[in-house]
Amino acid sequence: MSMRRIIAVVLITLGIVVLAYSGITLKTPGKSVDLGPVHVATTERHYIPPIAGAFALVGGIVLLLVGNKKE
């Protein structure tokens, strides 16, 4: 399996998952603050909108179809 097909399958899979859940919210660790004896840890939320999933799905399909035409 070529690298182009692997990337296309990953894009299609991620696109379907994002569209199925109507967007995905990811949490990443933020900055930690130490104020004397108090330690405050934060998290940052990142939202992947459904339109990004649609673009990934279409991009994966196009990449898969273009890869097949050349072979």
N, CA, C and O atoms as a Maestro MAE file, in Angstrom:
{
 s_m_m2io_version
 :::
 2.0.0
}

f_m_ct {
 s_m_title
 :::
 protein
 m_atom[284] {
  # First column is atom index #
  i_m_mmod_type
  r_m_x_coord
  r_m_y_coord
  r_m_z_coord
  i_m_residue_number
  s_m_chain_name
  s_m_pdb_residue_name
  s_m_pdb_atom_name
  i_m_atomic_number
  :::
  1 25 0.854 -1.168 0.000 1 A "MET " " N  " 7
  2 3 0.000 0.000 0.000 1 A "MET " " CA " 6
  3 2 0.905 1.237 0.000 1 A "MET " " C  " 6
  4 15 1.835 1.338 0.800 1 A "MET " " O  " 8
  5 25 0.622 2.157 -0.892 2 A "SER " " N  " 7
  6 3 1.465 3.343 -1.001 2 A "SER " " CA " 6
  7 2 1.128 4.351 0.096 2 A "SER " " C  " 6
  8 15 0.078 4.272 0.734 2 A "SER " " O  " 8
  9 25 2.031 5.288 0.296 3 A "MET " " N  " 7
  10 3 1.855 6.303 1.319 3 A "MET " " CA " 6
  11 2 0.645 7.191 1.003 3 A "MET " " C  " 6
  12 15 -0.051 7.652 1.909 3 A "MET " " O  " 8
  13 25 0.405 7.424 -0.284 4 A "ARG " " N  " 7
  14 3 -0.732 8.255 -0.697 4 A "ARG " " CA " 6
  15 2 -2.046 7.602 -0.278 4 A "ARG " " C  " 6
  16 15 -2.952 8.286 0.197 4 A "ARG " " O  " 8
  17 25 -2.156 6.302 -0.449 5 A "ARG " " N  " 7
  18 3 -3.386 5.595 -0.049 5 A "ARG " " CA " 6
  19 2 -3.569 5.599 1.461 5 A "ARG " " C  " 6
  20 15 -4.690 5.738 1.950 5 A "ARG " " O  " 8
  21 25 -2.496 5.450 2.189 6 A "ILE " " N  " 7
  22 3 -2.572 5.464 3.658 6 A "ILE " " CA " 6
  23 2 -3.075 6.814 4.141 6 A "ILE " " C  " 6
  24 15 -3.952 6.880 5.002 6 A "ILE " " O  " 8
  25 25 -2.524 7.890 3.592 7 A "ILE " " N  " 7
  26 3 -2.962 9.239 3.971 7 A "ILE " " CA " 6
  27 2 -4.420 9.448 3.586 7 A "ILE " " C  " 6
  28 15 -5.181 10.045 4.348 7 A "ILE " " O  " 8
  29 25 -4.817 8.968 2.419 8 A "ALA " " N  " 7
  30 3 -6.205 9.110 1.973 8 A "ALA " " CA " 6
  31 2 -7.155 8.375 2.909 8 A "ALA " " C  " 6
  32 15 -8.206 8.910 3.263 8 A "ALA " " O  " 8
  33 25 -6.808 7.171 3.313 9 A "VAL " " N  " 7
  34 3 -7.665 6.396 4.220 9 A "VAL " " CA " 6
  35 2 -7.754 7.071 5.583 9 A "VAL " " C  " 6
  36 15 -8.827 7.102 6.185 9 A "VAL " " O  " 8
  37 25 -6.653 7.608 6.075 10 A "VAL " " N  " 7
  38 3 -6.656 8.313 7.362 10 A "VAL " " CA " 6
  39 2 -7.536 9.558 7.284 10 A "VAL " " C  " 6
  40 15 -8.317 9.818 8.199 10 A "VAL " " O  " 8
  41 25 -7.419 10.328 6.204 11 A "LEU " " N  " 7
  42 3 -8.254 11.520 6.037 11 A "LEU " " CA " 6
  43 2 -9.733 11.166 5.956 11 A "LEU " " C  " 6
  44 15 -10.567 11.840 6.560 11 A "LEU " " O  " 8
  45 25 -10.061 10.126 5.223 12 A "ILE " " N  " 7
  46 3 -11.453 9.705 5.111 12 A "ILE " " CA " 6
  47 2 -11.992 9.263 6.467 12 A "ILE " " C  " 6
  48 15 -13.108 9.625 6.839 12 A "ILE " " O  " 8
  49 25 -11.218 8.493 7.199 13 A "THR " " N  " 7
  50 3 -11.643 8.014 8.514 13 A "THR " " CA " 6
  51 2 -11.850 9.175 9.483 13 A "THR " " C  " 6
  52 15 -12.868 9.236 10.172 13 A "THR " " O  " 8
  53 25 -10.886 10.098 9.536 14 A "LEU " " N  " 7
  54 3 -11.020 11.251 10.429 14 A "LEU " " CA " 6
  55 2 -12.202 12.126 10.025 14 A "LEU " " C  " 6
  56 15 -12.916 12.645 10.884 14 A "LEU " " O  " 8
  57 25 -12.406 12.289 8.734 15 A "GLY " " N  " 7
  58 3 -13.536 13.080 8.266 15 A "GLY " " CA " 6
  59 2 -14.866 12.487 8.681 15 A "GLY " " C  " 6
  60 15 -15.768 13.210 9.104 15 A "GLY " " O  " 8
  61 25 -14.992 11.178 8.562 16 A "ILE " " N  " 7
  62 3 -16.230 10.506 8.958 16 A "ILE " " CA " 6
  63 2 -16.457 10.630 10.462 16 A "ILE " " C  " 6
  64 15 -17.581 10.869 10.903 16 A "ILE " " O  " 8
  65 25 -15.395 10.470 11.252 17 A "VAL " " N  " 7
  66 3 -15.528 10.567 12.713 17 A "VAL " " CA " 6
  67 2 -15.955 11.972 13.124 17 A "VAL " " C  " 6
  68 15 -16.843 12.130 13.962 17 A "VAL " " O  " 8
  69 25 -15.330 12.991 12.543 18 A "VAL " " N  " 7
  70 3 -15.680 14.371 12.902 18 A "VAL " " CA " 6
  71 2 -17.109 14.685 12.488 18 A "VAL " " C  " 6
  72 15 -17.837 15.338 13.236 18 A "VAL " " O  " 8
  73 25 -17.517 14.238 11.322 19 A "LEU " " N  " 7
  74 3 -18.893 14.479 10.890 19 A "LEU " " CA " 6
  75 2 -19.901 13.697 11.729 19 A "LEU " " C  " 6
  76 15 -20.993 14.195 12.005 19 A "LEU " " O  " 8
  77 25 -19.552 12.495 12.132 20 A "ALA " " N  " 7
  78 3 -20.465 11.672 12.926 20 A "ALA " " CA " 6
  79 2 -20.725 12.292 14.299 20 A "ALA " " C  " 6
  80 15 -21.838 12.195 14.817 20 A "ALA " " O  " 8
  81 25 -19.735 12.915 14.881 21 A "TYR " " N  " 7
  82 3 -19.884 13.520 16.205 21 A "TYR " " CA " 6
  83 2 -20.227 15.003 16.144 21 A "TYR " " C  " 6
  84 15 -20.269 15.661 17.183 21 A "TYR " " O  " 8
  85 25 -20.474 15.544 14.957 22 A "SER " " N  " 7
  86 3 -20.789 16.977 14.777 22 A "SER " " CA " 6
  87 2 -19.710 17.867 15.384 22 A "SER " " C  " 6
  88 15 -19.999 18.850 16.067 22 A "SER " " O  " 8
  89 25 -18.492 17.506 15.124 23 A "GLY " " N  " 7
  90 3 -17.360 18.266 15.653 23 A "GLY " " CA " 6
  91 2 -16.768 17.559 16.855 23 A "GLY " " C  " 6
  92 15 -17.449 16.797 17.542 23 A "GLY " " O  " 8
  93 25 -15.498 17.816 17.103 24 A "ILE " " N  " 7
  94 3 -14.790 17.166 18.211 24 A "ILE " " CA " 6
  95 2 -14.100 18.235 19.042 24 A "ILE " " C  " 6
  96 15 -13.505 19.165 18.497 24 A "ILE " " O  " 8
  97 25 -14.180 18.102 20.357 25 A "THR " " N  " 7
  98 3 -13.475 18.997 21.265 25 A "THR " " CA " 6
  99 2 -12.297 18.237 21.865 25 A "THR " " C  " 6
  100 15 -12.468 17.165 22.446 25 A "THR " " O  " 8
  101 25 -11.108 18.801 21.720 26 A "LEU " " N  " 7
  102 3 -9.902 18.207 22.275 26 A "LEU " " CA " 6
  103 2 -9.406 19.054 23.442 26 A "LEU " " C  " 6
  104 15 -9.517 20.280 23.412 26 A "LEU " " O  " 8
  105 25 -8.869 18.415 24.455 27 A "LYS " " N  " 7
  106 3 -8.297 19.131 25.592 27 A "LYS " " CA " 6
  107 2 -6.795 18.895 25.620 27 A "LYS " " C  " 6
  108 15 -6.331 17.760 25.507 27 A "LYS " " O  " 8
  109 25 -6.042 19.976 25.772 28 A "THR " " N  " 7
  110 3 -4.587 19.884 25.891 28 A "THR " " CA " 6
  111 2 -4.167 20.591 27.171 28 A "THR " " C  " 6
  112 15 -4.838 21.522 27.615 28 A "THR " " O  " 8
  113 25 -3.070 20.157 27.763 29 A "PRO " " N  " 7
  114 3 -2.615 20.829 28.977 29 A "PRO " " CA " 6
  115 2 -2.179 22.256 28.664 29 A "PRO " " C  " 6
  116 15 -1.491 22.510 27.675 29 A "PRO " " O  " 8
  117 25 -2.588 23.172 29.518 30 A "GLY " " N  " 7
  118 3 -2.220 24.571 29.357 30 A "GLY " " CA " 6
  119 2 -1.060 24.920 30.267 30 A "GLY " " C  " 6
  120 15 -0.306 24.054 30.710 30 A "GLY " " O  " 8
  121 25 -0.936 26.205 30.532 31 A "LYS " " N  " 7
  122 3 0.154 26.681 31.389 31 A "LYS " " CA " 6
  123 2 -0.164 26.413 32.854 31 A "LYS " " C  " 6
  124 15 -1.307 26.540 33.294 31 A "LYS " " O  " 8
  125 25 0.871 26.040 33.596 32 A "SER " " N  " 7
  126 3 0.735 25.851 35.031 32 A "SER " " CA " 6
  127 2 1.215 27.106 35.734 32 A "SER " " C  " 6
  128 15 2.192 27.731 35.321 32 A "SER " " O  " 8
  129 25 0.512 27.469 36.808 33 A "VAL " " N  " 7
  130 3 0.866 28.668 37.555 33 A "VAL " " CA " 6
  131 2 1.108 28.263 38.999 33 A "VAL " " C  " 6
  132 15 0.282 27.581 39.606 33 A "VAL " " O  " 8
  133 25 2.243 28.684 39.551 34 A "ASP " " N  " 7
  134 3 2.548 28.457 40.958 34 A "ASP " " CA " 6
  135 2 2.465 29.792 41.689 34 A "ASP " " C  " 6
  136 15 3.237 30.708 41.409 34 A "ASP " " O  " 8
  137 25 1.540 29.896 42.611 35 A "LEU " " N  " 7
  138 3 1.377 31.092 43.437 35 A "LEU " " CA " 6
  139 2 1.629 30.698 44.889 35 A "LEU " " C  " 6
  140 15 0.703 30.420 45.651 35 A "LEU " " O  " 8
  141 25 2.886 30.684 45.242 36 A "GLY " " N  " 7
  142 3 3.249 30.257 46.593 36 A "GLY " " CA " 6
  143 2 2.930 28.790 46.767 36 A "GLY " " C  " 6
  144 15 3.404 27.961 45.990 36 A "GLY " " O  " 8
  145 25 2.131 28.445 47.777 37 A "PRO " " N  " 7
  146 3 1.797 27.040 48.002 37 A "PRO " " CA " 6
  147 2 0.686 26.520 47.075 37 A "PRO " " C  " 6
  148 15 0.366 25.331 47.091 37 A "PRO " " O  " 8
  149 25 0.110 27.407 46.280 38 A "VAL " " N  " 7
  150 3 -1.006 27.014 45.419 38 A "VAL " " CA " 6
  151 2 -0.493 26.728 44.012 38 A "VAL " " C  " 6
  152 15 0.217 27.543 43.422 38 A "VAL " " O  " 8
  153 25 -0.856 25.573 43.487 39 A "HIS " " N  " 7
  154 3 -0.484 25.186 42.123 39 A "HIS " " CA " 6
  155 2 -1.766 25.094 41.296 39 A "HIS " " C  " 6
  156 15 -2.669 24.318 41.608 39 A "HIS " " O  " 8
  157 25 -1.829 25.895 40.243 40 A "VAL " " N  " 7
  158 3 -3.024 25.913 39.402 40 A "VAL " " CA " 6
  159 2 -2.653 25.372 38.027 40 A "VAL " " C  " 6
  160 15 -1.781 25.920 37.353 40 A "VAL " " O  " 8
  161 25 -3.313 24.304 37.616 41 A "ALA " " N  " 7
  162 3 -3.091 23.716 36.295 41 A "ALA " " CA " 6
  163 2 -4.307 24.024 35.430 41 A "ALA " " C  " 6
  164 15 -5.445 23.942 35.891 41 A "ALA " " O  " 8
  165 25 -4.061 24.372 34.199 42 A "THR " " N  " 7
  166 3 -5.160 24.708 33.297 42 A "THR " " CA " 6
  167 2 -5.175 23.736 32.117 42 A "THR " " C  " 6
  168 15 -4.192 23.049 31.839 42 A "THR " " O  " 8
  169 25 -6.304 23.700 31.444 43 A "THR " " N  " 7
  170 3 -6.423 22.947 30.199 43 A "THR " " CA " 6
  171 2 -6.998 23.881 29.143 43 A "THR " " C  " 6
  172 15 -7.785 24.778 29.444 43 A "THR " " O  " 8
  173 25 -6.592 23.654 27.917 44 A "GLU " " N  " 7
  174 3 -7.102 24.441 26.809 44 A "GLU " " CA " 6
  175 2 -7.978 23.535 25.951 44 A "GLU " " C  " 6
  176 15 -7.634 22.381 25.692 44 A "GLU " " O  " 8
  177 25 -9.099 24.066 25.519 45 A "ARG " " N  " 7
  178 3 -10.006 23.299 24.659 45 A "ARG " " CA " 6
  179 2 -9.853 23.772 23.222 45 A "ARG " " C  " 6
  180 15 -9.794 24.970 22.944 45 A "ARG " " O  " 8
  181 25 -9.790 22.809 22.327 46 A "HIS " " N  " 7
  182 3 -9.700 23.086 20.902 46 A "HIS " " CA " 6
  183 2 -10.865 22.383 20.223 46 A "HIS " " C  " 6
  184 15 -11.102 21.196 20.449 46 A "HIS " " O  " 8
  185 25 -11.587 23.120 19.393 47 A "TYR " " N  " 7
  186 3 -12.769 22.569 18.738 47 A "TYR " " CA " 6
  187 2 -12.482 22.376 17.259 47 A "TYR " " C  " 6
  188 15 -12.033 23.301 16.581 47 A "TYR " " O  " 8
  189 25 -12.742 21.167 16.756 48 A "ILE " " N  " 7
  190 3 -12.631 20.874 15.329 48 A "ILE " " CA " 6
  191 2 -14.050 20.874 14.774 48 A "ILE " " C  " 6
  192 15 -14.834 19.978 15.088 48 A "ILE " " O  " 8
  193 25 -14.392 21.871 13.950 49 A "PRO " " N  " 7
  194 3 -15.761 21.974 13.453 49 A "PRO " " CA " 6
  195 2 -16.070 20.925 12.392 49 A "PRO " " C  " 6
  196 15 -15.159 20.360 11.787 49 A "PRO " " O  " 8
  197 25 -17.360 20.664 12.169 50 A "PRO " " N  " 7
  198 3 -17.749 19.652 11.169 50 A "PRO " " CA " 6
  199 2 -17.277 19.997 9.754 50 A "PRO " " C  " 6
  200 15 -17.034 19.092 8.955 50 A "PRO " " O  " 8
  201 25 -17.143 21.275 9.432 51 A "ILE " " N  " 7
  202 3 -16.695 21.646 8.091 51 A "ILE " " CA " 6
  203 2 -15.270 21.149 7.846 51 A "ILE " " C  " 6
  204 15 -14.918 20.814 6.715 51 A "ILE " " O  " 8
  205 25 -14.452 21.100 8.894 52 A "ALA " " N  " 7
  206 3 -13.096 20.554 8.748 52 A "ALA " " CA " 6
  207 2 -13.161 19.054 8.449 52 A "ALA " " C  " 6
  208 15 -12.350 18.537 7.680 52 A "ALA " " O  " 8
  209 25 -14.123 18.361 9.055 53 A "GLY " " N  " 7
  210 3 -14.318 16.948 8.761 53 A "GLY " " CA " 6
  211 2 -14.767 16.725 7.335 53 A "GLY " " C  " 6
  212 15 -14.355 15.765 6.685 53 A "GLY " " O  " 8
  213 25 -15.625 17.629 6.844 54 A "ALA " " N  " 7
  214 3 -16.081 17.519 5.457 54 A "ALA " " CA " 6
  215 2 -14.921 17.737 4.492 54 A "ALA " " C  " 6
  216 15 -14.796 17.019 3.500 54 A "ALA " " O  " 8
  217 25 -14.068 18.727 4.779 55 A "PHE " " N  " 7
  218 3 -12.895 18.971 3.929 55 A "PHE " " CA " 6
  219 2 -11.934 17.777 3.949 55 A "PHE " " C  " 6
  220 15 -11.379 17.407 2.914 55 A "PHE " " O  " 8
  221 25 -11.741 17.175 5.128 56 A "ALA " " N  " 7
  222 3 -10.860 16.009 5.229 56 A "ALA " " CA " 6
  223 2 -11.432 14.834 4.454 56 A "ALA " " C  " 6
  224 15 -10.692 14.112 3.785 56 A "ALA " " O  " 8
  225 25 -12.742 14.636 4.538 57 A "LEU " " N  " 7
  226 3 -13.390 13.545 3.820 57 A "LEU " " CA " 6
  227 2 -13.268 13.734 2.311 57 A "LEU " " C  " 6
  228 15 -12.892 12.804 1.598 57 A "LEU " " O  " 8
  229 25 -13.580 14.920 1.825 58 A "VAL " " N  " 7
  230 3 -13.486 15.192 0.389 58 A "VAL " " CA " 6
  231 2 -12.039 15.120 -0.077 58 A "VAL " " C  " 6
  232 15 -11.755 14.577 -1.145 58 A "VAL " " O  " 8
  233 25 -11.124 15.666 0.719 59 A "GLY " " N  " 7
  234 3 -9.704 15.608 0.356 59 A "GLY " " CA " 6
  235 2 -9.185 14.184 0.284 59 A "GLY " " C  " 6
  236 15 -8.401 13.853 -0.605 59 A "GLY " " O  " 8
  237 25 -9.616 13.335 1.214 60 A "GLY " " N  " 7
  238 3 -9.198 11.938 1.196 60 A "GLY " " CA " 6
  239 2 -9.739 11.195 -0.005 60 A "GLY " " C  " 6
  240 15 -9.038 10.382 -0.608 60 A "GLY " " O  " 8
  241 25 -11.000 11.473 -0.359 61 A "ILE " " N  " 7
  242 3 -11.589 10.820 -1.530 61 A "ILE " " CA " 6
  243 2 -10.877 11.264 -2.803 61 A "ILE " " C  " 6
  244 15 -10.561 10.442 -3.663 61 A "ILE " " O  " 8
  245 25 -10.628 12.568 -2.919 62 A "VAL " " N  " 7
  246 3 -9.922 13.080 -4.101 62 A "VAL " " CA " 6
  247 2 -8.521 12.486 -4.181 62 A "VAL " " C  " 6
  248 15 -8.073 12.098 -5.260 62 A "VAL " " O  " 8
  249 25 -7.834 12.414 -3.057 63 A "LEU " " N  " 7
  250 3 -6.482 11.857 -3.042 63 A "LEU " " CA " 6
  251 2 -6.503 10.381 -3.425 63 A "LEU " " C  " 6
  252 15 -5.606 9.906 -4.121 63 A "LEU " " O  " 8
  253 25 -7.498 9.672 -2.985 64 A "LEU " " N  " 7
  254 3 -7.623 8.256 -3.332 64 A "LEU " " CA " 6
  255 2 -7.913 8.066 -4.807 64 A "LEU " " C  " 6
  256 15 -7.345 7.171 -5.434 64 A "LEU " " O  " 8
  257 25 -8.794 8.895 -5.382 65 A "LEU " " N  " 7
  258 3 -9.139 8.789 -6.783 65 A "LEU " " CA " 6
  259 2 -7.993 9.217 -7.696 65 A "LEU " " C  " 6
  260 15 -7.757 8.590 -8.729 65 A "LEU " " O  " 8
  261 25 -7.280 10.278 -7.323 66 A "VAL " " N  " 7
  262 3 -6.135 10.728 -8.116 66 A "VAL " " CA " 6
  263 2 -5.033 9.685 -8.077 66 A "VAL " " C  " 6
  264 15 -4.351 9.480 -9.081 66 A "VAL " " O  " 8
  265 25 -4.841 9.025 -6.952 67 A "GLY " " N  " 7
  266 3 -3.834 7.993 -6.833 67 A "GLY " " CA " 6
  267 2 -4.151 6.793 -7.706 67 A "GLY " " C  " 6
  268 15 -3.238 6.166 -8.244 67 A "GLY " " O  " 8
  269 25 -5.419 6.461 -7.857 68 A "ASN " " N  " 7
  270 3 -5.814 5.317 -8.675 68 A "ASN " " CA " 6
  271 2 -5.657 5.601 -10.156 68 A "ASN " " C  " 6
  272 15 -5.331 4.689 -10.916 68 A "ASN " " O  " 8
  273 25 -5.874 6.816 -10.590 69 A "LYS " " N  " 7
  274 3 -5.775 7.146 -11.997 69 A "LYS " " CA " 6
  275 2 -4.331 7.057 -12.499 69 A "LYS " " C  " 6
  276 15 -4.103 6.696 -13.654 69 A "LYS " " O  " 8
  277 25 -3.377 7.375 -11.665 70 A "LYS " " N  " 7
  278 3 -1.967 7.347 -12.078 70 A "LYS " " CA " 6
  279 2 -1.419 5.933 -12.139 70 A "LYS " " C  " 6
  280 15 -0.474 5.662 -12.880 70 A "LYS " " O  " 8
  281 25 -2.002 5.036 -11.371 71 A "GLU " " N  " 7
  282 3 -1.474 3.667 -11.311 71 A "GLU " " CA " 6
  283 2 -1.953 2.836 -12.439 71 A "GLU " " C  " 6
  284 15 -1.599 1.660 -12.534 71 A "GLU " " O  " 8
  :::
 }
 m_bond[283] {
  # First column is bond index #
  i_m_from
  i_m_to
  i_m_order
  :::
  1 1 2 1
  2 2 3 1
  3 3 4 2
  4 3 5 1
  5 5 6 1
  6 6 7 1
  7 7 8 2
  8 7 9 1
  9 9 10 1
  10 10 11 1
  11 11 12 2
  12 11 13 1
  13 13 14 1
  14 14 15 1
  15 15 16 2
  16 15 17 1
  17 17 18 1
  18 18 19 1
  19 19 20 2
  20 19 21 1
  21 21 22 1
  22 22 23 1
  23 23 24 2
  24 23 25 1
  25 25 26 1
  26 26 27 1
  27 27 28 2
  28 27 29 1
  29 29 30 1
  30 30 31 1
  31 31 32 2
  32 31 33 1
  33 33 34 1
  34 34 35 1
  35 35 36 2
  36 35 37 1
  37 37 38 1
  38 38 39 1
  39 39 40 2
  40 39 41 1
  41 41 42 1
  42 42 43 1
  43 43 44 2
  44 43 45 1
  45 45 46 1
  46 46 47 1
  47 47 48 2
  48 47 49 1
  49 49 50 1
  50 50 51 1
  51 51 52 2
  52 51 53 1
  53 53 54 1
  54 54 55 1
  55 55 56 2
  56 55 57 1
  57 57 58 1
  58 58 59 1
  59 59 60 2
  60 59 61 1
  61 61 62 1
  62 62 63 1
  63 63 64 2
  64 63 65 1
  65 65 66 1
  66 66 67 1
  67 67 68 2
  68 67 69 1
  69 69 70 1
  70 70 71 1
  71 71 72 2
  72 71 73 1
  73 73 74 1
  74 74 75 1
  75 75 76 2
  76 75 77 1
  77 77 78 1
  78 78 79 1
  79 79 80 2
  80 79 81 1
  81 81 82 1
  82 82 83 1
  83 83 84 2
  84 83 85 1
  85 85 86 1
  86 86 87 1
  87 87 88 2
  88 87 89 1
  89 89 90 1
  90 90 91 1
  91 91 92 2
  92 91 93 1
  93 93 94 1
  94 94 95 1
  95 95 96 2
  96 95 97 1
  97 97 98 1
  98 98 99 1
  99 99 100 2
  100 99 101 1
  101 101 102 1
  102 102 103 1
  103 103 104 2
  104 103 105 1
  105 105 106 1
  106 106 107 1
  107 107 108 2
  108 107 109 1
  109 109 110 1
  110 110 111 1
  111 111 112 2
  112 111 113 1
  113 113 114 1
  114 114 115 1
  115 115 116 2
  116 115 117 1
  117 117 118 1
  118 118 119 1
  119 119 120 2
  120 119 121 1
  121 121 122 1
  122 122 123 1
  123 123 124 2
  124 123 125 1
  125 125 126 1
  126 126 127 1
  127 127 128 2
  128 127 129 1
  129 129 130 1
  130 130 131 1
  131 131 132 2
  132 131 133 1
  133 133 134 1
  134 134 135 1
  135 135 136 2
  136 135 137 1
  137 137 138 1
  138 138 139 1
  139 139 140 2
  140 139 141 1
  141 141 142 1
  142 142 143 1
  143 143 144 2
  144 143 145 1
  145 145 146 1
  146 146 147 1
  147 147 148 2
  148 147 149 1
  149 149 150 1
  150 150 151 1
  151 151 152 2
  152 151 153 1
  153 153 154 1
  154 154 155 1
  155 155 156 2
  156 155 157 1
  157 157 158 1
  158 158 159 1
  159 159 160 2
  160 159 161 1
  161 161 162 1
  162 162 163 1
  163 163 164 2
  164 163 165 1
  165 165 166 1
  166 166 167 1
  167 167 168 2
  168 167 169 1
  169 169 170 1
  170 170 171 1
  171 171 172 2
  172 171 173 1
  173 173 174 1
  174 174 175 1
  175 175 176 2
  176 175 177 1
  177 177 178 1
  178 178 179 1
  179 179 180 2
  180 179 181 1
  181 181 182 1
  182 182 183 1
  183 183 184 2
  184 183 185 1
  185 185 186 1
  186 186 187 1
  187 187 188 2
  188 187 189 1
  189 189 190 1
  190 190 191 1
  191 191 192 2
  192 191 193 1
  193 193 194 1
  194 194 195 1
  195 195 196 2
  196 195 197 1
  197 197 198 1
  198 198 199 1
  199 199 200 2
  200 199 201 1
  201 201 202 1
  202 202 203 1
  203 203 204 2
  204 203 205 1
  205 205 206 1
  206 206 207 1
  207 207 208 2
  208 207 209 1
  209 209 210 1
  210 210 211 1
  211 211 212 2
  212 211 213 1
  213 213 214 1
  214 214 215 1
  215 215 216 2
  216 215 217 1
  217 217 218 1
  218 218 219 1
  219 219 220 2
  220 219 221 1
  221 221 222 1
  222 222 223 1
  223 223 224 2
  224 223 225 1
  225 225 226 1
  226 226 227 1
  227 227 228 2
  228 227 229 1
  229 229 230 1
  230 230 231 1
  231 231 232 2
  232 231 233 1
  233 233 234 1
  234 234 235 1
  235 235 236 2
  236 235 237 1
  237 237 238 1
  238 238 239 1
  239 239 240 2
  240 239 241 1
  241 241 242 1
  242 242 243 1
  243 243 244 2
  244 243 245 1
  245 245 246 1
  246 246 247 1
  247 247 248 2
  248 247 249 1
  249 249 250 1
  250 250 251 1
  251 251 252 2
  252 251 253 1
  253 253 254 1
  254 254 255 1
  255 255 256 2
  256 255 257 1
  257 257 258 1
  258 258 259 1
  259 259 260 2
  260 259 261 1
  261 261 262 1
  262 262 263 1
  263 263 264 2
  264 263 265 1
  265 265 266 1
  266 266 267 1
  267 267 268 2
  268 267 269 1
  269 269 270 1
  270 270 271 1
  271 271 272 2
  272 271 273 1
  273 273 274 1
  274 274 275 1
  275 275 276 2
  276 275 277 1
  277 277 278 1
  278 278 279 1
  279 279 280 2
  280 279 281 1
  281 281 282 1
  282 282 283 1
  283 283 284 2
  :::
 }
}
